[in-house]
Amino acid sequence: MRRFLRCLALLRTGLGKIHPVDRGLLLFLAVLLSQSAYSLFVPGGESQFTGDIDIIVRTSSAAIFGYLLSGNFIDRVPAGCSCKAVSKTDLTAPTEGPAGRLRGQIGFTDGETTPAAGSAQGTGSAAPPAVCCLQIVTATAIGLFCLGVLIALRNLAPADDPRLTSPAVTAIVAQFRDFVSGCVGFLIGIPTRSAGD
């Protein structure tokens, strides 16, 4: 029993070091792989949505698996999702530079101006937007809810239920599939490194 508790403590410590985005993706992958294994051994309902739901399960799990094999998973900053509140003054640049000349003006001017030292030169290396843990948790929760509903519909709905053939149900299933894809795509593409890292 002591050995089990020690392993559980090590597992908790290890999970605490994983970035929240990666934890969300690993949770998604666990649900997706469980559904794939379940549908492999237990014949599911043959409703009209079975193929559509299986497609989203397979593509989402393949996308997450590809992400786990990429360098982005290894390059993550350790856990400790920090959200810095951005004030309005942080978003606005000073309008005038030294000696009253305009800085960062877009468009044509009467005279020739040279950019001030330290101003942006169009290098294309803009800082990634700050992402809050609330966004990560919300995207994970919405995606898992939609995935759970789709899995329940696939595995539990009778094939001959006339309510499942209505256009409203078809639209909701398509919307939930889009939500799952959008949430997985958001979590995969989220920048977790700041520009100074």
Summary of the structure (lengths in Angstrom):
residues: 197
radius of gyration: 24.1
end to end distance: 42.0
largest distance: 80.3
contacts: 453
relative contact order: 0.18
helix: 60%
strand: 1%
